Amino acid sequence: MAGNQRVCVIGAGPGGMSFLYQNNKLKAAGKGCVDVVCYEKQSNWGGLWNFTWRTGVDEYGEFCHGGQYRDLWSNGPKECLEYPDYTFEDHFGKVIPSFPPRTVLFDYLQGT
């Protein structure tokens, strides 16, 4: 992609973050990347792994709810969720179980 293309990413959950991560890697390597604007409804990235107790209507009149419950554990292996060049082991400095709790997944996303 040419560097003058502009892209809008809606949502900074794992999918949006993956695109932003890879695009920044291309930019750092001096390769073709796009100009990106990312819009996220929540106050922090992480998508459904970003737990909040807030429900109902937010300060803008938009419906909101926490997508996951506080003590949720992943039902998919972390090996399918990690970036190929930034693993959970890279992030935590040790091997962790394949099915981590929500807090571990959210911590990993915050560190990328």
Biopython code that builds the backbone (N, CA, C, O; Angstrom):
import numpy as np
from Bio.PDB.StructureBuilder import StructureBuilder

atoms = [
    (1, "MET", "N", (0.842, -1.192, 0.000)),
    (1, "MET", "CA", (0.000, 0.000, 0.000)),
    (1, "MET", "C", (0.877, 1.242, 0.000)),
    (1, "MET", "O", (1.942, 1.273, 0.617)),
    (2, "ALA", "N", (0.420, 2.232, -0.684)),
    (2, "ALA", "CA", (1.155, 3.485, -0.723)),
    (2, "ALA", "C", (0.988, 4.225, 0.596)),
    (2, "ALA", "O", (-0.056, 4.128, 1.242)),
    (3, "GLY", "N", (2.022, 4.967, 0.997)),
    (3, "GLY", "CA", (2.009, 5.690, 2.253)),
    (3, "GLY", "C", (0.995, 6.811, 2.317)),
    (3, "GLY", "O", (0.708, 7.311, 3.405)),
    (4, "ASN", "N", (0.440, 7.224, 1.184)),
    (4, "ASN", "CA", (-0.511, 8.335, 1.201)),
    (4, "ASN", "C", (-1.956, 7.874, 1.336)),
    (4, "ASN", "O", (-2.865, 8.704, 1.359)),
    (5, "GLN", "N", (-2.183, 6.581, 1.425)),
    (5, "GLN", "CA", (-3.542, 6.091, 1.624)),
    (5, "GLN", "C", (-3.943, 6.299, 3.079)),
    (5, "GLN", "O", (-3.118, 6.188, 3.986)),
    (6, "ARG", "N", (-5.213, 6.600, 3.286)),
    (6, "ARG", "CA", (-5.724, 6.807, 4.637)),
    (6, "ARG", "C", (-6.742, 5.724, 4.954)),
    (6, "ARG", "O", (-7.564, 5.359, 4.113)),
    (7, "VAL", "N", (-6.677, 5.219, 6.169)),
    (7, "VAL", "CA", (-7.554, 4.138, 6.612)),
    (7, "VAL", "C", (-8.159, 4.524, 7.958)),
    (7, "VAL", "O", (-7.493, 5.105, 8.815)),
    (8, "CYS", "N", (-9.424, 4.191, 8.121)),
    (8, "CYS", "CA", (-10.098, 4.387, 9.400)),
    (8, "CYS", "C", (-10.376, 3.011, 9.990)),
    (8, "CYS", "O", (-11.008, 2.167, 9.355)),
    (9, "VAL", "N", (-9.899, 2.795, 11.206)),
    (9, "VAL", "CA", (-10.142, 1.547, 11.920)),
    (9, "VAL", "C", (-11.198, 1.827, 12.975)),
    (9, "VAL", "O", (-11.035, 2.716, 13.811)),
    (10, "ILE", "N", (-12.272, 1.069, 12.932)),
    (10, "ILE", "CA", (-13.340, 1.226, 13.911)),
    (10, "ILE", "C", (-13.156, 0.156, 14.981)),
    (10, "ILE", "O", (-13.383, -1.028, 14.734)),
    (11, "GLY", "N", (-12.751, 0.577, 16.150)),
    (11, "GLY", "CA", (-12.593, -0.327, 17.280)),
    (11, "GLY", "C", (-11.152, -0.738, 17.515)),
    (11, "GLY", "O", (-10.447, -1.146, 16.592)),
    (12, "ALA", "N", (-10.727, -0.627, 18.758)),
    (12, "ALA", "CA", (-9.374, -1.020, 19.143)),
    (12, "ALA", "C", (-9.419, -2.286, 19.992)),
    (12, "ALA", "O", (-8.773, -2.390, 21.035)),
    (13, "GLY", "N", (-10.204, -3.242, 19.508)),
    (13, "GLY", "CA", (-10.181, -4.572, 20.108)),
    (13, "GLY", "C", (-9.025, -5.346, 19.501)),
    (13, "GLY", "O", (-8.199, -4.755, 18.806)),
    (14, "PRO", "N", (-8.940, -6.637, 19.738)),
    (14, "PRO", "CA", (-7.821, -7.415, 19.206)),
    (14, "PRO", "C", (-7.649, -7.317, 17.685)),
    (14, "PRO", "O", (-6.518, -7.268, 17.204)),
    (15, "GLY", "N", (-8.742, -7.286, 16.924)),
    (15, "GLY", "CA", (-8.636, -7.170, 15.461)),
    (15, "GLY", "C", (-8.080, -5.823, 15.034)),
    (15, "GLY", "O", (-7.146, -5.764, 14.234)),
    (16, "GLY", "N", (-8.642, -4.747, 15.557)),
    (16, "GLY", "CA", (-8.149, -3.416, 15.235)),
    (16, "GLY", "C", (-6.728, -3.217, 15.702)),
    (16, "GLY", "O", (-5.914, -2.611, 15.005)),
    (17, "MET", "N", (-6.428, -3.731, 16.895)),
    (17, "MET", "CA", (-5.070, -3.607, 17.428)),
    (17, "MET", "C", (-4.069, -4.380, 16.579)),
    (17, "MET", "O", (-2.933, -3.937, 16.408)),
    (18, "SER", "N", (-4.473, -5.523, 16.048)),
    (18, "SER", "CA", (-3.594, -6.308, 15.196)),
    (18, "SER", "C", (-3.225, -5.518, 13.940)),
    (18, "SER", "O", (-2.065, -5.495, 13.530)),
    (19, "PHE", "N", (-4.229, -4.868, 13.334)),
    (19, "PHE", "CA", (-3.943, -4.047, 12.154)),
    (19, "PHE", "C", (-3.006, -2.899, 12.505)),
    (19, "PHE", "O", (-2.040, -2.648, 11.784)),
    (20, "LEU", "N", (-3.278, -2.199, 13.607)),
    (20, "LEU", "CA", (-2.435, -1.082, 14.033)),
    (20, "LEU", "C", (-1.008, -1.545, 14.326)),
    (20, "LEU", "O", (-0.042, -0.874, 13.962)),
    (21, "TYR", "N", (-0.887, -2.677, 14.974)),
    (21, "TYR", "CA", (0.422, -3.241, 15.318)),
    (21, "TYR", "C", (1.233, -3.532, 14.055)),
    (21, "TYR", "O", (2.390, -3.128, 13.940)),
    (22, "GLN", "N", (0.613, -4.235, 13.117)),
    (22, "GLN", "CA", (1.329, -4.597, 11.881)),
    (22, "GLN", "C", (1.655, -3.360, 11.044)),
    (22, "GLN", "O", (2.734, -3.279, 10.456)),
    (23, "ASN", "N", (0.742, -2.406, 10.986)),
    (23, "ASN", "CA", (0.993, -1.184, 10.227)),
    (23, "ASN", "C", (2.165, -0.403, 10.836)),
    (23, "ASN", "O", (3.001, 0.133, 10.108)),
    (24, "ASN", "N", (2.224, -0.340, 12.170)),
    (24, "ASN", "CA", (3.345, 0.346, 12.831)),
    (24, "ASN", "C", (4.668, -0.366, 12.591)),
    (24, "ASN", "O", (5.706, 0.285, 12.472)),
    (25, "LYS", "N", (4.647, -1.698, 12.519)),
    (25, "LYS", "CA", (5.859, -2.450, 12.202)),
    (25, "LYS", "C", (6.357, -2.097, 10.805)),
    (25, "LYS", "O", (7.556, -1.905, 10.603)),
    (26, "LEU", "N", (5.440, -2.009, 9.840)),
    (26, "LEU", "CA", (5.825, -1.622, 8.479)),
    (26, "LEU", "C", (6.414, -0.223, 8.456)),
    (26, "LEU", "O", (7.417, 0.031, 7.790)),
    (27, "LYS", "N", (5.788, 0.670, 9.181)),
    (27, "LYS", "CA", (6.257, 2.059, 9.240)),
    (27, "LYS", "C", (7.663, 2.134, 9.832)),
    (27, "LYS", "O", (8.524, 2.836, 9.302)),
    (28, "ALA", "N", (7.897, 1.409, 10.932)),
    (28, "ALA", "CA", (9.206, 1.407, 11.579)),
    (28, "ALA", "C", (10.289, 0.818, 10.676)),
    (28, "ALA", "O", (11.455, 1.205, 10.758)),
    (29, "ALA", "N", (9.894, -0.119, 9.816)),
    (29, "ALA", "CA", (10.837, -0.751, 8.895)),
    (29, "ALA", "C", (11.029, 0.066, 7.622)),
    (29, "ALA", "O", (11.814, -0.313, 6.753)),
    (30, "GLY", "N", (10.313, 1.188, 7.510)),
    (30, "GLY", "CA", (10.429, 2.025, 6.322)),
    (30, "GLY", "C", (9.726, 1.461, 5.111)),
    (30, "GLY", "O", (10.008, 1.862, 3.982)),
    (31, "LYS", "N", (8.825, 0.546, 5.332)),
    (31, "LYS", "CA", (8.072, -0.073, 4.235)),
    (31, "LYS", "C", (6.748, 0.639, 4.070)),
    (31, "LYS", "O", (6.345, 1.439, 4.915)),
    (32, "GLY", "N", (6.079, 0.341, 2.975)),
    (32, "GLY", "CA", (4.786, 0.966, 2.694)),
    (32, "GLY", "C", (3.763, 0.687, 3.776)),
    (32, "GLY", "O", (3.533, -0.465, 4.145)),
    (33, "CYS", "N", (3.158, 1.734, 4.279)),
    (33, "CYS", "CA", (2.094, 1.598, 5.259)),
    (33, "CYS", "C", (1.068, 2.693, 4.972)),
    (33, "CYS", "O", (1.258, 3.518, 4.078)),
    (34, "VAL", "N", (0.010, 2.690, 5.719)),
    (34, "VAL", "CA", (-1.064, 3.654, 5.498)),
    (34, "VAL", "C", (-1.152, 4.612, 6.681)),
    (34, "VAL", "O", (-0.695, 4.302, 7.782)),
    (35, "ASP", "N", (-1.739, 5.770, 6.441)),
    (35, "ASP", "CA", (-2.061, 6.688, 7.529)),
    (35, "ASP", "C", (-3.344, 6.180, 8.173)),
    (35, "ASP", "O", (-4.330, 5.920, 7.483)),
    (36, "VAL", "N", (-3.332, 6.040, 9.488)),
    (36, "VAL", "CA", (-4.457, 5.412, 10.180)),
    (36, "VAL", "C", (-5.044, 6.345, 11.229)),
    (36, "VAL", "O", (-4.327, 7.034, 11.954)),
    (37, "VAL", "N", (-6.373, 6.344, 11.286)),
    (37, "VAL", "CA", (-7.102, 6.943, 12.389)),
    (37, "VAL", "C", (-7.931, 5.812, 12.975)),
    (37, "VAL", "O", (-8.649, 5.122, 12.251)),
    (38, "CYS", "N", (-7.833, 5.621, 14.292)),
    (38, "CYS", "CA", (-8.587, 4.567, 14.952)),
    (38, "CYS", "C", (-9.578, 5.192, 15.918)),
    (38, "CYS", "O", (-9.218, 6.044, 16.730)),
    (39, "TYR", "N", (-10.821, 4.764, 15.825)),
    (39, "TYR", "CA", (-11.867, 5.228, 16.734)),
    (39, "TYR", "C", (-12.267, 4.080, 17.660)),
    (39, "TYR", "O", (-12.579, 2.977, 17.211)),
    (40, "GLU", "N", (-12.251, 4.363, 18.944)),
    (40, "GLU", "CA", (-12.637, 3.373, 19.949)),
    (40, "GLU", "C", (-13.670, 3.990, 20.865)),
    (40, "GLU", "O", (-13.481, 5.097, 21.369)),
    (41, "LYS", "N", (-14.749, 3.285, 21.080)),
    (41, "LYS", "CA", (-15.843, 3.784, 21.906)),
    (41, "LYS", "C", (-15.499, 3.806, 23.397)),
    (41, "LYS", "O", (-15.928, 4.704, 24.121)),
    (42, "GLN", "N", (-14.729, 2.825, 23.850)),
    (42, "GLN", "CA", (-14.374, 2.762, 25.264)),
    (42, "GLN", "C", (-13.219, 3.716, 25.562)),
    (42, "GLN", "O", (-12.614, 4.276, 24.648)),
    (43, "SER", "N", (-12.927, 3.892, 26.823)),
    (43, "SER", "CA", (-11.841, 4.790, 27.224)),
    (43, "SER", "C", (-10.468, 4.129, 27.101)),
    (43, "SER", "O", (-9.449, 4.788, 27.312)),
    (44, "ASN", "N", (-10.427, 2.840, 26.764)),
    (44, "ASN", "CA", (-9.166, 2.122, 26.648)),
    (44, "ASN", "C", (-9.317, 1.065, 25.563)),
    (44, "ASN", "O", (-10.433, 0.655, 25.247)),
    (45, "TRP", "N", (-8.204, 0.623, 24.993)),
    (45, "TRP", "CA", (-8.275, -0.428, 23.984)),
    (45, "TRP", "C", (-8.382, -1.794, 24.638)),
    (45, "TRP", "O", (-8.260, -1.924, 25.856)),
    (46, "GLY", "N", (-8.610, -2.804, 23.822)),
    (46, "GLY", "CA", (-8.720, -4.167, 24.337)),
    (46, "GLY", "C", (-10.034, -4.839, 23.984)),
    (46, "GLY", "O", (-10.199, -6.039, 24.203)),
    (47, "GLY", "N", (-10.980, -4.063, 23.434)),
    (47, "GLY", "CA", (-12.247, -4.646, 23.013)),
    (47, "GLY", "C", (-12.996, -5.314, 24.148)),
    (47, "GLY", "O", (-13.087, -4.779, 25.253)),
    (48, "LEU", "N", (-13.524, -6.478, 23.864)),
    (48, "LEU", "CA", (-14.310, -7.200, 24.864)),
    (48, "LEU", "C", (-13.489, -7.656, 26.056)),
    (48, "LEU", "O", (-14.049, -7.964, 27.108)),
    (49, "TRP", "N", (-12.158, -7.704, 25.908)),
    (49, "TRP", "CA", (-11.310, -8.104, 27.033)),
    (49, "TRP", "C", (-11.101, -6.952, 28.000)),
    (49, "TRP", "O", (-10.555, -7.149, 29.086)),
    (50, "ASN", "N", (-11.529, -5.751, 27.622)),
    (50, "ASN", "CA", (-11.447, -4.567, 28.480)),
    (50, "ASN", "C", (-12.702, -4.528, 29.340)),
    (50, "ASN", "O", (-13.704, -3.923, 28.961)),
    (51, "PHE", "N", (-12.643, -5.166, 30.479)),
    (51, "PHE", "CA", (-13.816, -5.277, 31.351)),
    (51, "PHE", "C", (-14.175, -3.936, 31.985)),
    (51, "PHE", "O", (-13.299, -3.162, 32.372)),
    (52, "THR", "N", (-15.452, -3.683, 32.083)),
    (52, "THR", "CA", (-15.940, -2.525, 32.825)),
    (52, "THR", "C", (-17.258, -2.899, 33.493)),
    (52, "THR", "O", (-18.032, -3.694, 32.962)),
    (53, "TRP", "N", (-17.498, -2.321, 34.650)),
    (53, "TRP", "CA", (-18.779, -2.525, 35.340)),
    (53, "TRP", "C", (-19.845, -1.612, 34.766)),
    (53, "TRP", "O", (-21.031, -1.784, 35.047)),
    (54, "ARG", "N", (-19.430, -0.641, 33.963)),
    (54, "ARG", "CA", (-20.363, 0.356, 33.437)),
    (54, "ARG", "C", (-21.367, -0.314, 32.497)),
    (54, "ARG", "O", (-20.978, -1.022, 31.569)),
    (55, "THR", "N", (-22.639, -0.091, 32.738)),
    (55, "THR", "CA", (-23.694, -0.601, 31.865)),
    (55, "THR", "C", (-24.713, 0.507, 31.666)),
    (55, "THR", "O", (-24.684, 1.527, 32.355)),
    (56, "GLY", "N", (-25.599, 0.297, 30.733)),
    (56, "GLY", "CA", (-26.654, 1.279, 30.495)),
    (56, "GLY", "C", (-26.272, 2.258, 29.412)),
    (56, "GLY", "O", (-25.964, 1.857, 28.289)),
    (57, "VAL", "N", (-26.287, 3.546, 29.738)),
    (57, "VAL", "CA", (-26.026, 4.598, 28.763)),
    (57, "VAL", "C", (-24.818, 5.403, 29.238)),
    (57, "VAL", "O", (-24.720, 5.748, 30.416)),
    (58, "ASP", "N", (-23.897, 5.704, 28.314)),
    (58, "ASP", "CA", (-22.710, 6.475, 28.695)),
    (58, "ASP", "C", (-22.997, 7.969, 28.665)),
    (58, "ASP", "O", (-24.134, 8.390, 28.449)),
    (59, "GLU", "N", (-21.949, 8.772, 28.885)),
    (59, "GLU", "CA", (-22.109, 10.228, 28.955)),
    (59, "GLU", "C", (-22.538, 10.858, 27.633)),
    (59, "GLU", "O", (-22.935, 12.023, 27.603)),
    (60, "TYR", "N", (-22.462, 10.089, 26.526)),
    (60, "TYR", "CA", (-22.874, 10.587, 25.212)),
    (60, "TYR", "C", (-24.241, 10.058, 24.788)),
    (60, "TYR", "O", (-24.696, 10.308, 23.672)),
    (61, "GLY", "N", (-24.884, 9.331, 25.685)),
    (61, "GLY", "CA", (-26.188, 8.767, 25.370)),
    (61, "GLY", "C", (-26.120, 7.464, 24.594)),
    (61, "GLY", "O", (-27.136, 6.991, 24.084)),
    (62, "GLU", "N", (-24.923, 6.877, 24.498)),
    (62, "GLU", "CA", (-24.736, 5.621, 23.765)),
    (62, "GLU", "C", (-24.872, 4.438, 24.716)),
    (62, "GLU", "O", (-24.422, 4.498, 25.861)),
    (63, "PHE", "N", (-25.493, 3.365, 24.237)),
    (63, "PHE", "CA", (-25.620, 2.143, 25.022)),
    (63, "PHE", "C", (-24.236, 1.549, 25.245)),
    (63, "PHE", "O", (-23.427, 1.509, 24.319)),
    (64, "CYS", "N", (-23.959, 1.099, 26.433)),
    (64, "CYS", "CA", (-22.674, 0.465, 26.715)),
    (64, "CYS", "C", (-22.867, -0.662, 27.722)),
    (64, "CYS", "O", (-23.802, -0.660, 28.523)),
    (65, "HIS", "N", (-21.973, -1.601, 27.654)),
    (65, "HIS", "CA", (-21.973, -2.701, 28.614)),
    (65, "HIS", "C", (-20.601, -3.354, 28.579)),
    (65, "HIS", "O", (-19.892, -3.258, 27.578)),
    (66, "GLY", "N", (-20.228, -4.009, 29.655)),
    (66, "GLY", "CA", (-18.995, -4.783, 29.661)),
    (66, "GLY", "C", (-19.225, -6.047, 28.862)),
    (66, "GLY", "O", (-20.150, -6.802, 29.160)),
    (67, "GLY", "N", (-18.406, -6.294, 27.855)),
    (67, "GLY", "CA", (-18.599, -7.442, 26.981)),
    (67, "GLY", "C", (-18.273, -8.768, 27.633)),
    (67, "GLY", "O", (-18.800, -9.802, 27.224)),
    (68, "GLN", "N", (-17.422, -8.759, 28.628)),
    (68, "GLN", "CA", (-17.026, -9.980, 29.294)),
    (68, "GLN", "C", (-17.318, -9.821, 30.781)),
    (68, "GLN", "O", (-17.483, -8.704, 31.272)),
    (69, "TYR", "N", (-17.379, -10.911, 31.475)),
    (69, "TYR", "CA", (-17.502, -10.774, 32.919)),
    (69, "TYR", "C", (-16.110, -10.823, 33.557)),
    (69, "TYR", "O", (-15.165, -11.354, 32.974)),
    (70, "ARG", "N", (-16.008, -10.279, 34.718)),
    (70, "ARG", "CA", (-14.718, -10.037, 35.367)),
    (70, "ARG", "C", (-13.847, -11.281, 35.468)),
    (70, "ARG", "O", (-12.644, -11.196, 35.221)),
    (71, "ASP", "N", (-14.398, -12.413, 35.814)),
    (71, "ASP", "CA", (-13.605, -13.612, 36.060)),
    (71, "ASP", "C", (-13.595, -14.594, 34.890)),
    (71, "ASP", "O", (-13.356, -15.786, 35.083)),
    (72, "LEU", "N", (-13.851, -14.103, 33.691)),
    (72, "LEU", "CA", (-13.861, -14.949, 32.496)),
    (72, "LEU", "C", (-12.477, -15.529, 32.214)),
    (72, "LEU", "O", (-11.460, -14.868, 32.422)),
    (73, "TRP", "N", (-12.454, -16.758, 31.742)),
    (73, "TRP", "CA", (-11.233, -17.391, 31.237)),
    (73, "TRP", "C", (-11.414, -17.628, 29.752)),
    (73, "TRP", "O", (-12.531, -17.873, 29.297)),
    (74, "SER", "N", (-10.343, -17.560, 28.994)),
    (74, "SER", "CA", (-10.393, -17.791, 27.554)),
    (74, "SER", "C", (-10.805, -19.228, 27.262)),
    (74, "SER", "O", (-10.345, -20.157, 27.925)),
    (75, "ASN", "N", (-11.671, -19.408, 26.273)),
    (75, "ASN", "CA", (-12.026, -20.763, 25.851)),
    (75, "ASN", "C", (-11.300, -21.140, 24.563)),
    (75, "ASN", "O", (-11.551, -22.194, 23.979)),
    (76, "GLY", "N", (-10.398, -20.263, 24.129)),
    (76, "GLY", "CA", (-9.538, -20.544, 22.987)),
    (76, "GLY", "C", (-8.088, -20.437, 23.437)),
    (76, "GLY", "O", (-7.769, -19.616, 24.297)),
    (77, "PRO", "N", (-7.210, -21.251, 22.872)),
    (77, "PRO", "CA", (-5.819, -21.226, 23.322)),
    (77, "PRO", "C", (-5.131, -19.905, 22.995)),
    (77, "PRO", "O", (-5.343, -19.334, 21.925)),
    (78, "LYS", "N", (-4.322, -19.435, 23.907)),
    (78, "LYS", "CA", (-3.604, -18.175, 23.727)),
    (78, "LYS", "C", (-2.718, -18.213, 22.485)),
    (78, "LYS", "O", (-2.445, -17.169, 21.891)),
    (79, "GLU", "N", (-2.269, -19.391, 22.089)),
    (79, "GLU", "CA", (-1.414, -19.520, 20.919)),
    (79, "GLU", "C", (-2.124, -19.083, 19.636)),
    (79, "GLU", "O", (-1.472, -18.744, 18.648)),
    (80, "CYS", "N", (-3.443, -19.090, 19.652)),
    (80, "CYS", "CA", (-4.222, -18.614, 18.505)),
    (80, "CYS", "C", (-4.529, -17.121, 18.605)),
    (80, "CYS", "O", (-5.054, -16.536, 17.657)),
    (81, "LEU", "N", (-4.212, -16.504, 19.727)),
    (81, "LEU", "CA", (-4.555, -15.112, 19.972)),
    (81, "LEU", "C", (-3.344, -14.188, 19.979)),
    (81, "LEU", "O", (-3.505, -12.968, 19.934)),
    (82, "GLU", "N", (-2.136, -14.742, 20.035)),
    (82, "GLU", "CA", (-0.955, -13.902, 20.189)),
    (82, "GLU", "C", (-0.395, -13.454, 18.843)),
    (82, "GLU", "O", (-0.636, -14.078, 17.809)),
    (83, "TYR", "N", (0.350, -12.368, 18.883)),
    (83, "TYR", "CA", (1.060, -11.890, 17.697)),
    (83, "TYR", "C", (2.219, -12.831, 17.424)),
    (83, "TYR", "O", (2.847, -13.310, 18.368)),
    (84, "PRO", "N", (2.526, -13.114, 16.159)),
    (84, "PRO", "CA", (3.585, -14.091, 15.861)),
    (84, "PRO", "C", (4.964, -13.664, 16.361)),
    (84, "PRO", "O", (5.799, -14.513, 16.673)),
    (85, "ASP", "N", (5.208, -12.352, 16.440)),
    (85, "ASP", "CA", (6.528, -11.887, 16.864)),
    (85, "ASP", "C", (6.505, -11.226, 18.241)),
    (85, "ASP", "O", (7.477, -10.579, 18.632)),
    (86, "TYR", "N", (5.422, -11.380, 18.966)),
    (86, "TYR", "CA", (5.317, -10.898, 20.350)),
    (86, "TYR", "C", (4.391, -11.862, 21.085)),
    (86, "TYR", "O", (3.178, -11.663, 21.143)),
    (87, "THR", "N", (4.983, -12.891, 21.635)),
    (87, "THR", "CA", (4.198, -13.956, 22.250)),
    (87, "THR", "C", (3.858, -13.619, 23.705)),
    (87, "THR", "O", (4.382, -12.663, 24.276)),
    (88, "PHE", "N", (2.991, -14.409, 24.274)),
    (88, "PHE", "CA", (2.683, -14.270, 25.701)),
    (88, "PHE", "C", (3.945, -14.502, 26.526)),
    (88, "PHE", "O", (4.164, -13.832, 27.536)),
    (89, "GLU", "N", (4.770, -15.449, 26.095)),
    (89, "GLU", "CA", (6.019, -15.717, 26.803)),
    (89, "GLU", "C", (6.947, -14.499, 26.735)),
    (89, "GLU", "O", (7.607, -14.167, 27.720)),
    (90, "ASP", "N", (6.999, -13.829, 25.570)),
    (90, "ASP", "CA", (7.782, -12.592, 25.459)),
    (90, "ASP", "C", (7.263, -11.550, 26.445)),
    (90, "ASP", "O", (8.041, -10.886, 27.130)),
    (91, "HIS", "N", (5.950, -11.417, 26.509)),
    (91, "HIS", "CA", (5.338, -10.387, 27.351)),
    (91, "HIS", "C", (5.550, -10.645, 28.842)),
    (91, "HIS", "O", (5.924, -9.742, 29.591)),
    (92, "PHE", "N", (5.308, -11.881, 29.262)),
    (92, "PHE", "CA", (5.366, -12.202, 30.691)),
    (92, "PHE", "C", (6.727, -12.727, 31.147)),
    (92, "PHE", "O", (6.976, -12.840, 32.347)),
    (93, "GLY", "N", (7.610, -13.048, 30.195)),
    (93, "GLY", "CA", (8.932, -13.543, 30.557)),
    (93, "GLY", "C", (8.942, -14.975, 31.051)),
    (93, "GLY", "O", (9.930, -15.428, 31.630)),
    (94, "LYS", "N", (7.844, -15.696, 30.825)),
    (94, "LYS", "CA", (7.753, -17.102, 31.237)),
    (94, "LYS", "C", (6.595, -17.745, 30.486)),
    (94, "LYS", "O", (5.746, -17.065, 29.909)),
    (95, "VAL", "N", (6.584, -19.064, 30.509)),
    (95, "VAL", "CA", (5.493, -19.814, 29.887)),
    (95, "VAL", "C", (4.268, -19.719, 30.786)),
    (95, "VAL", "O", (4.371, -19.844, 32.007)),
    (96, "ILE", "N", (3.109, -19.498, 30.174)),
    (96, "ILE", "CA", (1.858, -19.470, 30.931)),
    (96, "ILE", "C", (0.906, -20.498, 30.334)),
    (96, "ILE", "O", (1.132, -20.956, 29.214)),
    (97, "PRO", "N", (-0.154, -20.874, 31.048)),
    (97, "PRO", "CA", (-1.111, -21.857, 30.530)),
    (97, "PRO", "C", (-1.763, -21.391, 29.224)),
    (97, "PRO", "O", (-1.844, -20.192, 28.956)),
    (98, "SER", "N", (-2.218, -22.330, 28.432)),
    (98, "SER", "CA", (-2.817, -22.014, 27.126)),
    (98, "SER", "C", (-4.168, -21.315, 27.226)),
    (98, "SER", "O", (-4.566, -20.623, 26.289)),
    (99, "PHE", "N", (-4.877, -21.478, 28.329)),
    (99, "PHE", "CA", (-6.201, -20.885, 28.475)),
    (99, "PHE", "C", (-6.191, -19.906, 29.649)),
    (99, "PHE", "O", (-6.628, -20.247, 30.748)),
    (100, "PRO", "N", (-5.688, -18.681, 29.416)),
    (100, "PRO", "CA", (-5.534, -17.730, 30.518)),
    (100, "PRO", "C", (-6.829, -17.010, 30.870)),
    (100, "PRO", "O", (-7.780, -17.006, 30.089)),
    (101, "PRO", "N", (-6.858, -16.399, 32.055)),
    (101, "PRO", "CA", (-8.016, -15.588, 32.439)),
    (101, "PRO", "C", (-8.024, -14.252, 31.695)),
    (101, "PRO", "O", (-7.021, -13.836, 31.114)),
    (102, "ARG", "N", (-9.176, -13.600, 31.730)),
    (102, "ARG", "CA", (-9.362, -12.324, 31.046)),
    (102, "ARG", "C", (-8.293, -11.308, 31.415)),
    (102, "ARG", "O", (-7.786, -10.599, 30.546)),
    (103, "THR", "N", (-7.946, -11.230, 32.697)),
    (103, "THR", "CA", (-6.967, -10.233, 33.142)),
    (103, "THR", "C", (-5.609, -10.432, 32.476)),
    (103, "THR", "O", (-4.920, -9.458, 32.173)),
    (104, "VAL", "N", (-5.221, -11.673, 32.248)),
    (104, "VAL", "CA", (-3.948, -11.966, 31.587)),
    (104, "VAL", "C", (-4.016, -11.566, 30.116)),
    (104, "VAL", "O", (-3.075, -10.972, 29.591)),
    (105, "LEU", "N", (-5.119, -11.888, 29.454)),
    (105, "LEU", "CA", (-5.279, -11.489, 28.052)),
    (105, "LEU", "C", (-5.271, -9.970, 27.904)),
    (105, "LEU", "O", (-4.641, -9.436, 26.990)),
    (106, "PHE", "N", (-5.959, -9.285, 28.789)),
    (106, "PHE", "CA", (-6.006, -7.825, 28.723)),
    (106, "PHE", "C", (-4.624, -7.223, 28.989)),
    (106, "PHE", "O", (-4.230, -6.264, 28.325)),
    (107, "ASP", "N", (-3.886, -7.778, 29.954)),
    (107, "ASP", "CA", (-2.525, -7.312, 30.238)),
    (107, "ASP", "C", (-1.634, -7.475, 29.011)),
    (107, "ASP", "O", (-0.859, -6.577, 28.685)),
    (108, "TYR", "N", (-1.738, -8.601, 28.337)),
    (108, "TYR", "CA", (-0.962, -8.850, 27.117)),
    (108, "TYR", "C", (-1.310, -7.801, 26.052)),
    (108, "TYR", "O", (-0.411, -7.236, 25.430)),
    (109, "LEU", "N", (-2.591, -7.541, 25.840)),
    (109, "LEU", "CA", (-2.987, -6.546, 24.842)),
    (109, "LEU", "C", (-2.477, -5.151, 25.200)),
    (109, "LEU", "O", (-2.132, -4.375, 24.309)),
    (110, "GLN", "N", (-2.425, -4.828, 26.471)),
    (110, "GLN", "CA", (-1.919, -3.525, 26.882)),
    (110, "GLN", "C", (-0.432, -3.373, 26.627)),
    (110, "GLN", "O", (0.064, -2.257, 26.472)),
    (111, "GLY", "N", (0.287, -4.495, 26.582)),
    (111, "GLY", "CA", (1.732, -4.443, 26.401)),
    (111, "GLY", "C", (2.212, -4.452, 24.978)),
    (111, "GLY", "O", (3.412, -4.323, 24.734)),
    (112, "THR", "N", (1.311, -4.602, 24.028)),
    (112, "THR", "CA", (1.739, -4.685, 22.628)),
    (112, "THR", "C", (1.943, -3.334, 22.018)),
    (112, "THR", "O", (2.304, -3.234, 20.845)),
]
sb = StructureBuilder()
sb.init_structure("model")
sb.init_model(0)
sb.init_chain("A")
sb.init_seg("    ")
for serial, (resi, resn, name, xyz) in enumerate(atoms, 1):
    if name == "N":
        sb.init_residue(resn, " ", resi, " ")
    sb.init_atom(name, np.array(xyz, "f"), 0.0, 1.0, " ", f" {name:<3s}", serial, name[0])
structure = sb.get_structure()
